[in-house]
Amino acid sequence: MVNKKTKDLIIGIDIGGTKVKLVLLQRGKIIEDDKYLVKSFKTSRQFLATLIAHIELLIKDYPKYRIKGIGIGLPGVLDEKRQRVIVPPNLQIIKNIDFINILKSKFNLPVRLENDTNCMALAEMIWGAGKNRQSMVLLSLGTGVGGGIVYRKGKKMQLLTGHRGAAGEIGHMIINFNGVEGSRKKGELEQYASIKFLKRRSPKHALTIQKEAEAGKKAAMKVYAELGHYLGFGLANIVNIFDPEIIVLGGGVSEAYKLFIKSAKITMQKNILSPRSGKLPVLKTKLRGEGGAMGAAALWL
């Protein structure tokens, strides 16, 4: 029997460059989930209407008095007050949408926003590969490359968001001054360690390239070895700047972890300053596709 005063449910929403994932979390466990693609939306109004419809579907069997709040992970740079996305590199349709007031008005529930990869990092630190660690940097390798930096301070867990809330945009570090044009500048890590890189290297679908590489086809294996090489420079920069206890890789590209991690570690180890950091663990996420939405819900924990 649940006490009517007990708010034991949290809605977590992960809005990515290609899909939206929703979960209903109860004491760290997913009891309902849903997902849909975003590529067909033309306007912000369409986007919001569909999001609201999926939230209603997610909670239709549960009384609202049990829901503590809604947490949303959003791609890109949020404003300092964590109320809007002001720079969404891969999903312009969500720029400046007032998620907090719109959803609060519709569902009469409080809403919290955070960068999507920060949410993934938070979830991974609580339930995943970063559990019991003191510091962690998470890289999300997907449509783009996102970063989340989280550490423990005593019993509290802290996200490093920076003075103006823009810290962690690791995908936009420059690793090749004469490289491919990115969303903001040339030679961004995002252009070399994401699905964008796979698309440039082959006309085939990313999953097809992965399957061919797993089957031992040399051309496909070479693509992933090259991706790992470039990723290694990004990893070395992370180690030299933050010296975390662990680095975790998430996002769709991380599903091919075994295909690129060897070349990534070789490049990383060649470019780190401290020899003691050479054996720093670079692991694949344990939460996989659920981490972003779980982390969004964790904003209320």
Backbone as CSV, one residue per row, in Angstrom:
resi,resn,N_x,N_y,N_z,CA_x,CA_y,CA_z,C_x,C_y,C_z
1,MET,0.847,-1.188,0.000,0.000,0.000,0.000,0.889,1.247,0.000
2,VAL,0.650,2.141,-0.976,1.459,3.356,-1.095,0.752,4.506,-0.401
3,ASN,1.461,5.185,0.505,0.933,6.362,1.160,0.696,7.454,0.124
4,LYS,-0.446,8.122,0.174,-0.772,9.129,-0.824,0.175,10.322,-0.790
5,LYS,0.912,10.480,0.312,1.871,11.562,0.398,3.212,11.186,-0.221
6,THR,3.384,9.916,-0.542,4.658,9.439,-1.074,4.778,9.752,-2.557
7,LYS,5.788,10.543,-2.898,6.064,10.835,-4.309,7.223,9.941,-4.726
8,ASP,6.912,8.754,-5.214,7.941,7.747,-5.486,8.213,7.547,-6.969
9,LEU,7.610,8.371,-7.815,7.798,8.240,-9.263,8.402,9.521,-9.830
10,ILE,9.288,9.358,-10.809,9.892,10.507,-11.486,9.876,10.252,-12.992
11,ILE,9.502,11.261,-13.755,9.535,11.184,-15.221,10.901,11.673,-15.696
12,GLY,11.584,10.860,-16.480,12.858,11.250,-17.063,12.770,11.246,-18.578
13,ILE,13.248,12.312,-19.211,13.144,12.453,-20.669,14.515,12.808,-21.239
14,ASP,14.956,12.039,-22.204,16.238,12.279,-22.880,15.938,12.685,-24.310
15,ILE,16.166,13.968,-24.623,15.928,14.479,-25.971,17.256,14.502,-26.714
16,GLY,17.395,13.644,-27.703,18.634,13.541,-28.458,18.503,14.092,-29.863
17,GLY,19.572,13.991,-30.618,19.575,14.514,-31.981,18.699,13.735,-32.931
18,THR,18.417,12.470,-32.632,17.605,11.642,-33.528,16.368,11.051,-32.877
19,LYS,16.359,10.934,-31.524,15.197,10.327,-30.873,14.982,10.896,-29.476
20,VAL,13.762,10.671,-28.988,13.398,11.052,-27.624,13.108,9.772,-26.854
21,LYS,13.698,9.646,-25.664,13.498,8.494,-24.803,12.853,8.962,-23.505
22,LEU,11.788,8.268,-23.065,11.108,8.603,-21.823,11.102,7.404,-20.895
23,VAL,11.275,7.662,-19.592,11.152,6.597,-18.599,10.349,7.111,-17.414
24,LEU,9.703,6.190,-16.733,9.093,6.466,-15.439,9.904,5.671,-14.430
25,LEU,10.556,6.392,-13.532,11.502,5.774,-12.596,10.874,5.659,-11.205
26,GLN,11.056,4.494,-10.609,10.611,4.269,-9.236,11.767,3.665,-8.443
27,ARG,12.297,4.455,-7.504,13.412,4.009,-6.668,14.573,3.439,-7.498
28,GLY,14.928,4.146,-8.559,16.058,3.747,-9.383,15.767,2.677,-10.413
29,LYS,14.518,2.239,-10.516,14.138,1.200,-11.477,13.153,1.763,-12.501
30,ILE,13.338,1.375,-13.763,12.412,1.794,-14.819,11.175,0.903,-14.770
31,ILE,10.003,1.527,-14.593,8.765,0.738,-14.579,7.928,0.960,-15.848
32,GLU,8.201,2.052,-16.564,7.578,2.301,-17.861,8.592,3.006,-18.737
33,ASP,8.552,2.757,-20.049,9.432,3.492,-20.952,8.794,3.647,-22.314
34,ASP,9.333,4.565,-23.101,8.795,4.880,-24.420,9.896,5.592,-25.204
35,LYS,9.810,5.573,-26.523,10.750,6.331,-27.347,10.147,6.590,-28.721
36,TYR,10.638,7.637,-29.385,10.185,7.956,-30.741,11.241,8.803,-31.441
37,LEU,11.179,8.836,-32.768,12.134,9.586,-33.572,11.706,11.042,-33.707
38,VAL,12.671,11.938,-33.905,12.360,13.365,-33.986,12.560,13.952,-35.386
39,LYS,13.058,13.190,-36.327,13.478,13.757,-37.612,12.335,14.322,-38.452
40,SER,11.094,13.929,-38.185,9.980,14.359,-39.032,9.363,15.691,-38.603
41,PHE,9.776,16.259,-37.477,9.126,17.469,-36.977,9.598,18.712,-37.724
42,LYS,8.631,19.583,-38.081,8.931,20.815,-38.806,8.926,22.032,-37.891
43,THR,8.106,22.001,-36.839,7.964,23.167,-35.969,8.097,22.769,-34.495
44,SER,8.370,23.774,-33.663,8.444,23.551,-32.223,7.095,23.104,-31.675
45,ARG,6.021,23.635,-32.241,4.684,23.256,-31.783,4.440,21.768,-32.003
46,GLN,4.829,21.253,-33.160,4.696,19.813,-33.428,5.527,19.002,-32.434
47,PHE,6.725,19.467,-32.196,7.622,18.763,-31.270,6.995,18.677,-29.884
48,LEU,6.497,19.790,-29.382,5.909,19.828,-28.046,4.636,19.000,-27.945
49,ALA,3.802,19.072,-28.963,2.545,18.311,-28.947,2.820,16.816,-28.858
50,THR,3.819,16.355,-29.597,4.161,14.931,-29.573,4.771,14.547,-28.233
51,LEU,5.634,15.408,-27.701,6.242,15.137,-26.397,5.164,15.020,-25.312
52,ILE,4.226,15.931,-25.303,3.144,15.912,-24.309,2.313,14.641,-24.437
53,ALA,2.024,14.242,-25.677,1.229,13.026,-25.903,1.947,11.790,-25.358
54,HIS,3.272,11.742,-25.529,4.032,10.584,-25.037,4.167,10.593,-23.513
55,ILE,4.248,11.767,-22.919,4.264,11.840,-21.451,2.929,11.339,-20.895
56,GLU,1.832,11.766,-21.512,0.509,11.316,-21.075,0.381,9.804,-21.170
57,LEU,0.921,9.237,-22.240,0.885,7.786,-22.418,1.733,7.086,-21.358
58,LEU,2.867,7.681,-21.025,3.791,7.081,-20.060,3.165,6.961,-18.668
59,ILE,2.373,7.955,-18.273,1.871,8.007,-16.885,0.382,7.695,-16.773
60,LYS,-0.225,7.220,-17.840,-1.684,7.049,-17.855,-2.205,6.095,-16.775
61,ASP,-1.406,5.153,-16.331,-1.850,4.171,-15.336,-1.440,4.532,-13.908
62,TYR,-0.925,5.764,-13.709,-0.414,6.137,-12.398,-1.022,7.466,-11.939
63,PRO,-1.419,7.553,-10.666,-1.969,8.817,-10.152,-0.884,9.886,-10.081
64,LYS,-1.276,11.101,-10.427,-0.294,12.182,-10.508,0.295,12.548,-9.145
65,TYR,-0.447,12.268,-8.047,0.077,12.637,-6.735,1.343,11.859,-6.376
66,ARG,1.611,10.755,-7.090,2.806,9.969,-6.812,4.041,10.480,-7.556
67,ILE,3.860,11.409,-8.491,4.975,11.863,-9.333,5.648,13.086,-8.713
68,LYS,6.942,12.969,-8.482,7.722,14.033,-7.851,8.021,15.165,-8.814
69,GLY,8.300,14.828,-10.075,8.618,15.864,-11.037,9.049,15.289,-12.366
70,ILE,9.368,16.193,-13.290,9.830,15.837,-14.633,11.261,16.342,-14.795
71,GLY,12.161,15.470,-15.214,13.531,15.860,-15.533,13.777,15.672,-17.018
72,ILE,14.434,16.633,-17.641,14.674,16.566,-19.092,16.144,16.822,-19.394
73,GLY,16.746,15.921,-20.158,18.091,16.114,-20.672,18.011,16.636,-22.091
74,LEU,18.706,17.745,-22.355,18.617,18.425,-23.652,20.000,18.566,-24.284
75,PRO,20.106,18.380,-25.607,21.407,18.502,-26.269,21.818,19.959,-26.444
76,GLY,23.057,20.262,-26.112,23.552,21.605,-26.334,23.785,22.380,-25.058
77,VAL,24.015,23.686,-25.211,24.319,24.577,-24.093,23.036,25.181,-23.545
78,LEU,22.831,25.051,-22.224,21.690,25.656,-21.557,22.084,27.020,-20.993
79,ASP,21.082,27.849,-20.701,21.376,29.122,-20.056,21.830,28.890,-18.612
80,GLU,22.304,29.923,-17.962,22.879,29.784,-16.623,21.865,29.272,-15.606
81,LYS,20.591,29.628,-15.776,19.557,29.227,-14.829,18.965,27.846,-15.137
82,ARG,19.473,27.179,-16.186,18.990,25.853,-16.581,17.498,25.894,-16.911
83,GLN,17.094,26.880,-17.747,15.692,27.037,-18.113,15.430,26.855,-19.610
84,ARG,16.455,27.062,-20.436,16.294,26.939,-21.887,17.598,26.480,-22.533
85,VAL,17.470,25.871,-23.717,18.646,25.570,-24.534,18.917,26.791,-25.404
86,ILE,20.134,27.311,-25.339,20.460,28.495,-26.138,21.347,28.162,-27.333
87,VAL,22.059,27.017,-27.260,22.878,26.572,-28.403,22.670,25.071,-28.582
88,PRO,21.702,24.660,-29.432,21.488,23.231,-29.690,22.150,22.820,-31.006
89,PRO,23.384,22.279,-30.984,24.142,22.046,-32.222,23.455,21.140,-33.237
90,ASN,22.715,20.119,-32.766,22.183,19.122,-33.695,20.661,19.019,-33.699
91,LEU,19.971,19.962,-33.033,18.501,19.908,-32.994,17.964,21.321,-32.795
92,GLN,18.013,22.110,-33.877,17.651,23.523,-33.786,16.195,23.755,-33.389
93,ILE,15.345,22.780,-33.607,13.910,22.946,-33.361,13.590,23.206,-31.882
94,ILE,14.493,22.840,-30.975,14.201,23.003,-29.544,14.760,24.303,-28.971
95,LYS,15.443,25.087,-29.779,16.092,26.298,-29.278,15.065,27.230,-28.636
96,ASN,15.339,27.606,-27.399,14.550,28.574,-26.633,13.122,28.120,-26.303
97,ILE,12.784,26.845,-26.480,11.479,26.357,-26.023,11.418,26.465,-24.497
98,ASP,10.328,26.980,-23.988,10.155,27.139,-22.543,9.558,25.850,-21.961
99,PHE,10.380,24.789,-21.915,9.906,23.491,-21.450,9.328,23.572,-20.033
100,ILE,9.988,24.343,-19.169,9.592,24.362,-17.757,8.165,24.856,-17.584
101,ASN,7.856,26.022,-18.126,6.523,26.587,-17.926,5.447,25.874,-18.732
102,ILE,5.790,25.429,-19.926,4.804,24.738,-20.767,4.383,23.417,-20.133
103,LEU,5.362,22.607,-19.697,5.032,21.303,-19.118,4.456,21.439,-17.707
104,LYS,4.923,22.438,-16.969,4.361,22.678,-15.643,2.887,23.048,-15.757
105,SER,2.558,23.875,-16.738,1.170,24.276,-16.955,0.303,23.100,-17.384
106,LYS,0.855,22.226,-18.227,0.096,21.093,-18.751,-0.112,20.004,-17.701
107,PHE,0.913,19.673,-16.930,0.846,18.518,-16.019,0.788,18.901,-14.534
108,ASN,0.941,20.188,-14.243,0.963,20.652,-12.852,2.054,19.928,-12.055
109,LEU,3.215,19.786,-12.696,4.365,19.137,-12.080,5.593,20.031,-12.268
110,PRO,6.504,20.060,-11.286,7.735,20.835,-11.457,8.654,20.173,-12.474
111,VAL,9.452,20.989,-13.156,10.310,20.500,-14.244,11.736,21.009,-14.019
112,ARG,12.713,20.129,-14.233,14.123,20.514,-14.189,14.796,20.142,-15.503
113,LEU,15.705,20.990,-15.954,16.427,20.770,-17.211,17.921,20.660,-16.950
114,GLU,18.593,19.883,-17.801,20.054,19.791,-17.756,20.534,19.321,-19.121
115,ASN,21.782,19.570,-19.412,22.392,19.042,-20.637,22.262,17.517,-20.669
116,ASP,21.985,16.957,-21.838,21.706,15.519,-21.929,22.881,14.643,-21.505
117,THR,24.105,15.022,-21.873,25.245,14.198,-21.497,25.570,14.341,-20.014
118,ASN,25.293,15.500,-19.443,25.407,15.637,-17.992,24.465,14.665,-17.290
119,CYS,23.263,14.514,-17.845,22.306,13.560,-17.281,22.836,12.132,-17.383
120,MET,23.382,11.784,-18.542,23.967,10.458,-18.715,25.078,10.216,-17.699
121,ALA,25.909,11.235,-17.502,27.021,11.101,-16.548,26.500,10.907,-15.133
122,LEU,25.464,11.643,-14.780,24.880,11.520,-13.448,24.364,10.106,-13.214
123,ALA,23.622,9.572,-14.190,23.089,8.215,-14.062,24.201,7.182,-13.996
124,GLU,25.234,7.358,-14.803,26.335,6.393,-14.835,27.100,6.402,-13.514
125,MET,27.165,7.570,-12.877,27.854,7.680,-11.590,27.034,7.040,-10.469
126,ILE,25.705,7.083,-10.585,24.840,6.522,-9.548,24.671,5.015,-9.716
127,TRP,24.366,4.572,-10.956,23.971,3.179,-11.175,24.898,2.390,-12.103
128,GLY,25.801,3.063,-12.795,26.546,2.398,-13.856,28.023,2.204,-13.591
129,ALA,28.828,2.420,-14.625,30.264,2.144,-14.559,30.999,3.046,-13.579
130,GLY,30.413,4.195,-13.240,31.052,5.112,-12.314,30.648,4.921,-10.864
131,LYS,29.834,3.916,-10.595,29.378,3.671,-9.226,30.582,3.420,-8.319
132,ASN,30.594,4.082,-7.183,31.672,3.988,-6.176,32.970,4.659,-6.614
133,ARG,32.949,5.362,-7.752,34.122,6.131,-8.172,34.025,7.550,-7.621
134,GLN,35.168,8.234,-7.554,35.186,9.592,-7.026,35.064,10.664,-8.108
135,SER,35.503,10.350,-9.327,35.398,11.320,-10.420,35.299,10.575,-11.750
136,MET,34.572,11.180,-12.675,34.337,10.511,-13.955,34.048,11.548,-15.032
137,VAL,34.548,11.287,-16.226,34.151,12.042,-17.409,33.456,11.074,-18.348
138,LEU,32.271,11.443,-18.799,31.532,10.617,-19.755,31.497,11.306,-21.104
139,LEU,31.780,10.547,-22.153,31.645,11.029,-23.523,30.498,10.283,-24.192
140,SER,29.580,11.026,-24.772,28.492,10.427,-25.541,28.825,10.544,-27.022
141,LEU,29.066,9.402,-27.650,29.454,9.358,-29.064,28.224,8.962,-29.882
142,GLY,27.545,9.927,-30.427,26.314,9.646,-31.170,26.217,10.514,-32.396
143,THR,25.095,11.227,-32.555,24.950,12.176,-33.659,26.071,13.199,-33.606
144,GLY,26.402,13.629,-32.405,27.559,14.475,-32.142,28.373,13.835,-31.037
145,VAL,29.181,14.648,-30.355,29.927,14.173,-29.193,29.640,15.112,-28.030
146,GLY,29.059,14.571,-26.970,28.785,15.361,-25.774,29.683,14.924,-24.638
147,GLY,29.781,15.763,-23.614,30.616,15.428,-22.471,29.925,15.774,-21.165
148,GLY,30.157,14.955,-20.149,29.637,15.214,-18.813,30.717,14.940,-17.788
149,ILE,30.900,15.858,-16.842,31.964,15.743,-15.836,31.297,15.713,-14.464
150,VAL,31.527,14.658,-13.708,30.856,14.509,-12.418,31.852,14.000,-11.384
151,TYR,31.691,14.459,-10.152,32.607,14.051,-9.090,31.856,14.022,-7.759
152,ARG,32.425,13.316,-6.813,31.833,13.252,-5.474,32.594,14.199,-4.542
153,LYS,31.819,14.924,-3.746,32.383,15.807,-2.740,31.762,15.395,-1.414
154,GLY,32.482,14.538,-0.674,31.887,13.919,0.499,30.802,12.954,0.063
155,LYS,29.611,13.117,0.605,28.495,12.262,0.232,27.690,12.835,-0.930
156,LYS,28.027,14.064,-1.330,27.277,14.716,-2.396,27.911,14.472,-3.765
157,MET,27.072,14.417,-4.785,27.531,14.266,-6.154,27.370,15.598,-6.878
158,GLN,28.399,16.023,-7.608,28.382,17.321,-8.259,28.631,17.181,-9.756
159,LEU,27.848,17.903,-10.545,28.119,18.062,-11.968,28.957,19.320,-12.151
160,LEU,30.011,19.221,-12.939,30.811,20.399,-13.254,30.186,21.070,-14.475
161,THR,29.461,22.153,-14.240,28.764,22.837,-15.335,29.412,24.160,-15.713
162,GLY,30.368,24.621,-14.897,31.086,25.839,-15.239,30.418,27.102,-14.734
163,HIS,31.125,28.208,-14.868,30.654,29.499,-14.351,29.371,29.952,-15.042
164,ARG,29.255,29.702,-16.339,28.067,30.125,-17.095,27.236,28.942,-17.587
165,GLY,27.522,27.767,-17.046,26.707,26.603,-17.387,27.071,25.905,-18.676
166,ALA,28.217,26.255,-19.268,28.562,25.715,-20.589,29.699,24.708,-20.561
167,ALA,30.142,24.285,-19.372,31.258,23.334,-19.294,30.832,21.954,-19.811
168,GLY,31.808,21.200,-20.276,31.547,19.830,-20.710,31.325,19.666,-22.203
169,GLU,31.419,20.756,-22.976,31.221,20.632,-24.423,32.502,20.092,-25.075
170,ILE,32.862,18.881,-24.665,34.123,18.255,-25.083,34.147,17.972,-26.581
171,GLY,32.984,17.709,-27.160,32.916,17.429,-28.590,33.377,18.566,-29.464
172,HIS,33.447,19.767,-28.897,33.834,20.931,-29.687,35.278,21.349,-29.453
173,MET,36.046,20.515,-28.740,37.480,20.789,-28.664,38.108,20.583,-30.045
174,ILE,39.107,21.366,-30.357,39.765,21.292,-31.661,40.901,20.279,-31.591
175,ILE,40.836,19.262,-32.461,41.924,18.280,-32.498,42.655,18.299,-33.848
176,ASN,42.148,19.107,-34.798,42.785,19.186,-36.111,42.509,20.573,-36.692
177,PHE,43.479,21.471,-36.617,43.264,22.858,-37.025,42.872,22.987,-38.498
178,ASN,43.319,22.062,-39.313,43.008,22.114,-40.747,41.952,21.081,-41.125
179,GLY,41.171,20.657,-40.151,40.241,19.553,-40.365,38.899,19.945,-40.928
180,VAL,37.957,19.037,-40.780,36.610,19.169,-41.341,35.853,20.293,-40.647
181,GLU,35.088,21.037,-41.435,34.270,22.116,-40.891,33.204,21.541,-39.978
182,GLY,33.122,22.047,-38.742,32.114,21.593,-37.791,30.977,22.579,-37.674
183,SER,30.156,22.419,-36.630,29.025,23.318,-36.443,29.481,24.724,-36.068
184,ARG,30.650,24.835,-35.459,31.159,26.134,-35.031,32.535,26.453,-35.640
185,LYS,33.422,25.438,-35.641,34.803,25.663,-36.094,35.310,24.432,-36.835
186,LYS,36.498,24.561,-37.411,37.118,23.426,-38.086,37.787,22.491,-37.087
187,GLY,37.773,21.198,-37.444,38.567,20.229,-36.715,38.067,19.837,-35.356
188,GLU,36.765,19.963,-35.096,36.221,19.585,-33.795,36.238,18.067,-33.614
189,LEU,36.432,17.611,-32.384,36.404,16.184,-32.068,35.118,15.539,-32.574
190,GLU,34.023,16.270,-32.480,32.724,15.767,-32.915,32.730,15.279,-34.354
191,GLN,33.552,15.902,-35.192,33.603,15.516,-36.600,34.405,14.236,-36.836
192,TYR,35.074,13.736,-35.797,35.954,12.589,-35.964,35.609,11.396,-35.075
193,ALA,34.671,11.571,-34.151,34.365,10.478,-33.221,32.862,10.274,-33.054
194,SER,32.116,10.581,-34.109,30.658,10.450,-34.054,30.150,9.786,-35.330
195,ILE,28.839,9.693,-35.424,28.225,9.134,-36.631,28.565,9.983,-37.857
196,LYS,28.817,11.258,-37.653,29.199,12.141,-38.766,30.459,11.618,-39.462
197,PHE,31.398,11.143,-38.667,32.638,10.602,-39.222,32.347,9.348,-40.046
198,LEU,31.511,8.455,-39.517,31.184,7.221,-40.235,30.498,7.529,-41.563
199,LYS,29.628,8.533,-41.565,28.932,8.917,-42.798,29.884,9.469,-43.844
200,ARG,30.913,10.201,-43.395,31.888,10.735,-44.342,32.764,9.641,-44.928
201,ARG,33.029,8.609,-44.131,33.950,7.573,-44.566,33.290,6.495,-45.427
202,SER,31.957,6.421,-45.391,31.278,5.373,-46.146,29.840,5.781,-46.454
203,PRO,29.342,5.415,-47.656,27.928,5.699,-47.977,26.968,4.756,-47.259
204,LYS,27.512,3.750,-46.602,26.673,2.751,-45.934,26.174,3.264,-44.582
205,HIS,25.098,2.648,-44.099,24.561,2.979,-42.783,25.582,2.596,-41.703
206,ALA,25.611,3.386,-40.618,26.594,3.149,-39.557,26.516,1.727,-39.010
207,LEU,25.304,1.200,-38.876,25.153,-0.161,-38.344,25.714,-1.194,-39.314
208,THR,25.594,-0.931,-40.610,26.154,-1.833,-41.620,27.678,-1.846,-41.539
209,ILE,28.271,-0.660,-41.375,29.734,-0.575,-41.240,30.183,-1.358,-40.018
210,GLN,29.447,-1.204,-38.935,29.790,-1.906,-37.697,29.736,-3.419,-37.887
211,LYS,28.682,-3.900,-38.517,28.530,-5.343,-38.722,29.633,-5.885,-39.629
212,GLU,29.994,-5.110,-40.649,31.072,-5.540,-41.545,32.408,-5.588,-40.797
213,ALA,32.649,-4.603,-39.937,33.884,-4.595,-39.154,33.922,-5.781,-38.192
214,GLU,32.800,-6.075,-37.587,32.716,-7.215,-36.668,32.916,-8.538,-37.404
215,ALA,32.570,-8.542,-38.702,32.751,-9.748,-39.513,34.175,-9.858,-40.068
216,GLY,34.995,-8.852,-39.778,36.397,-8.917,-40.189,36.720,-8.269,-41.514
217,LYS,35.799,-7.489,-42.093,36.080,-6.830,-43.367,37.038,-5.667,-43.134
218,LYS,38.168,-5.697,-43.833,39.269,-4.781,-43.555,38.901,-3.316,-43.754
219,ALA,38.139,-3.000,-44.781,37.793,-1.601,-45.044,36.994,-1.016,-43.884
220,ALA,36.038,-1.778,-43.377,35.216,-1.319,-42.261,36.034,-1.251,-40.971
221,MET,36.914,-2.228,-40.776,37.771,-2.220,-39.584,38.687,-1.002,-39.582
222,LYS,39.148,-0.622,-40.764,40.032,0.537,-40.883,39.309,1.823,-40.484
223,VAL,38.020,1.919,-40.844,37.222,3.093,-40.487,37.175,3.256,-38.970
224,TYR,36.919,2.157,-38.264,36.823,2.233,-36.806,38.185,2.461,-36.147
225,ALA,39.232,1.909,-36.741,40.576,2.148,-36.207,40.931,3.633,-36.325
226,GLU,40.510,4.255,-37.430,40.772,5.675,-37.640,39.947,6.515,-36.657
227,LEU,38.687,6.139,-36.477,37.842,6.832,-35.497,38.487,6.762,-34.108
228,GLY,38.974,5.580,-33.740,39.625,5.413,-32.449,40.866,6.274,-32.312
229,HIS,41.630,6.376,-33.396,42.843,7.203,-33.387,42.511,8.647,-33.027
230,TYR,41.504,9.200,-33.687,41.119,10.581,-33.406,40.509,10.720,-32.009
231,LEU,39.687,9.762,-31.621,39.105,9.791,-30.286,40.198,9.802,-29.219
232,GLY,41.286,9.081,-29.489,42.393,9.018,-28.543,42.975,10.383,-28.200
233,PHE,43.010,11.304,-29.183,43.478,12.660,-28.898,42.533,13.364,-27.929
234,GLY,41.239,13.160,-28.137,40.269,13.736,-27.216,40.413,13.167,-25.815
235,LEU,40.612,11.861,-25.716,40.792,11.215,-24.415,42.049,11.734,-23.717
236,ALA,43.130,11.902,-24.472,44.373,12.421,-23.894,44.173,13.823,-23.346
237,ASN,43.441,14.660,-24.081,43.170,16.014,-23.603,42.364,15.989,-22.304
238,ILE,41.391,15.087,-22.238,40.573,14.955,-21.029,41.444,14.554,-19.836
239,VAL,42.318,13.581,-20.052,43.197,13.109,-18.968,44.127,14.226,-18.519
240,ASN,44.710,14.940,-19.477,45.663,15.997,-19.128,45.000,17.169,-18.402
241,ILE,43.730,17.422,-18.706,43.043,18.564,-18.087,42.374,18.184,-16.769
242,PHE,41.671,17.048,-16.754,40.843,16.711,-15.592,41.422,15.602,-14.702
243,ASP,42.242,14.735,-15.266,42.791,13.604,-14.508,41.683,12.857,-13.750
244,PRO,40.639,12.386,-14.443,39.546,11.704,-13.746,39.950,10.293,-13.325
245,GLU,39.165,9.713,-12.431,39.419,8.333,-12.022,39.045,7.361,-13.138
246,ILE,38.049,7.748,-13.952,37.557,6.858,-14.997,36.939,7.692,-16.117
247,ILE,37.028,7.185,-17.348,36.310,7.756,-18.493,35.325,6.699,-18.983
248,VAL,34.104,7.123,-19.245,33.064,6.205,-19.720,32.569,6.681,-21.081
249,LEU,32.399,5.747,-22.002,31.915,6.051,-23.351,30.499,5.542,-23.531
250,GLY,29.603,6.443,-23.944,28.221,6.072,-24.212,27.810,6.528,-25.604
251,GLY,26.508,6.474,-25.896,26.014,6.853,-27.212,26.068,5.712,-28.197
252,GLY,25.431,5.889,-29.345,25.304,4.828,-30.337,26.615,4.281,-30.855
253,VAL,27.617,5.145,-31.053,28.906,4.698,-31.578,29.617,3.784,-30.577
254,SER,29.337,3.961,-29.292,30.000,3.135,-28.271,29.600,1.670,-28.356
255,GLU,28.526,1.365,-29.085,28.149,-0.037,-29.287,29.230,-0.792,-30.050
256,ALA,30.070,-0.041,-30.781,31.192,-0.646,-31.507,32.490,-0.505,-30.717
257,TYR,32.388,-0.381,-29.422,33.518,-0.134,-28.507,34.729,-1.017,-28.811
258,LYS,34.524,-2.307,-28.993,35.633,-3.239,-29.198,36.375,-2.982,-30.508
259,LEU,35.721,-2.299,-31.440,36.325,-2.064,-32.751,37.279,-0.871,-32.765
260,PHE,37.109,0.049,-31.817,37.950,1.256,-31.851,38.756,1.500,-30.581
261,ILE,38.461,0.792,-29.497,39.075,1.142,-28.221,40.590,0.902,-28.197
262,LYS,41.073,-0.110,-28.910,42.515,-0.379,-28.916,43.284,0.788,-29.520
263,SER,42.852,1.259,-30.689,43.564,2.369,-31.323,43.385,3.654,-30.520
264,ALA,42.220,3.808,-29.871,41.993,4.995,-29.046,42.954,5.035,-27.866
265,LYS,43.135,3.899,-27.210,44.023,3.850,-26.043,45.482,4.055,-26.435
266,ILE,45.868,3.521,-27.593,47.249,3.702,-28.053,47.543,5.186,-28.240
267,THR,46.631,5.899,-28.928,46.829,7.335,-29.150,46.768,8.105,-27.843
268,MET,45.826,7.739,-26.979,45.706,8.406,-25.684,47.001,8.295,-24.888
269,GLN,47.530,7.083,-24.800,48.719,6.849,-23.979,49.951,7.557,-24.530
270,LYS,50.007,7.750,-25.840,51.132,8.463,-26.453,51.092,9.958,-26.155
271,ASN,49.920,10.471,-25.778,49.748,11.917,-25.675,49.387,12.420,-24.280
272,ILE,49.417,11.548,-23.281,49.170,12.012,-21.916,50.478,12.395,-21.251
273,LEU,50.395,13.338,-20.325,51.602,13.858,-19.693,52.081,12.960,-18.562
274,SER,51.160,12.571,-17.677,51.553,11.797,-16.499,51.587,10.304,-16.806
275,PRO,52.710,9.628,-16.583,52.778,8.180,-16.845,51.832,7.389,-15.939
276,ARG,51.460,7.969,-14.790,50.543,7.279,-13.876,49.122,7.193,-14.432
277,SER,48.819,8.044,-15.418,47.474,8.043,-16.009,47.335,7.048,-17.155
278,GLY,48.414,6.363,-17.491,48.404,5.469,-18.643,47.429,4.315,-18.528
279,LYS,47.143,3.901,-17.294,46.242,2.771,-17.099,44.850,3.210,-16.653
280,LEU,44.545,4.468,-16.859,43.218,4.977,-16.515,42.151,4.192,-17.275
281,PRO,41.121,3.676,-16.592,40.094,2.876,-17.283,39.262,3.718,-18.251
282,VAL,39.094,3.222,-19.460,38.174,3.818,-20.436,37.149,2.737,-20.755
283,LEU,35.989,2.835,-20.163,35.007,1.762,-20.197,33.770,2.141,-20.996
284,LYS,33.061,1.141,-21.422,31.780,1.336,-22.090,30.684,1.508,-21.044
285,THR,29.718,2.355,-21.327,28.613,2.571,-20.407,27.899,1.263,-20.051
286,LYS,27.452,1.159,-18.810,26.659,0.004,-18.397,25.170,0.228,-18.644
287,LEU,24.770,1.504,-18.727,23.341,1.815,-18.827,22.854,1.907,-20.269
288,ARG,23.773,2.014,-21.207,23.454,2.033,-22.640,22.390,3.081,-22.945
289,GLY,21.351,2.724,-23.687,20.372,3.704,-24.150,19.457,4.264,-23.091
290,GLU,19.487,3.711,-21.890,18.595,4.165,-20.834,19.209,5.290,-19.990
291,GLY,20.528,5.467,-20.078,21.230,6.344,-19.153,20.780,7.795,-19.175
292,GLY,20.547,8.345,-20.360,20.164,9.755,-20.456,18.850,10.046,-19.766
293,ALA,17.846,9.220,-20.015,16.530,9.426,-19.403,16.569,9.152,-17.902
294,MET,17.324,8.121,-17.493,17.463,7.836,-16.065,18.162,8.998,-15.347
295,GLY,19.174,9.555,-15.996,19.888,10.687,-15.406,19.029,11.930,-15.315
296,ALA,18.153,12.117,-16.304,17.216,13.248,-16.254,16.279,13.102,-15.055
297,ALA,15.815,11.884,-14.830,14.984,11.619,-13.649,15.790,11.834,-12.362
298,ALA,17.071,11.486,-12.403,17.934,11.601,-11.220,18.166,13.042,-10.797
299,LEU,17.818,14.018,-11.652,17.912,15.408,-11.252,17.030,15.698,-10.043
300,TRP,16.054,14.822,-9.779,15.140,14.980,-8.644,15.538,14.149,-7.437
301,LEU,16.609,13.357,-7.558,16.990,12.520,-6.420,17.813,13.316,-5.415
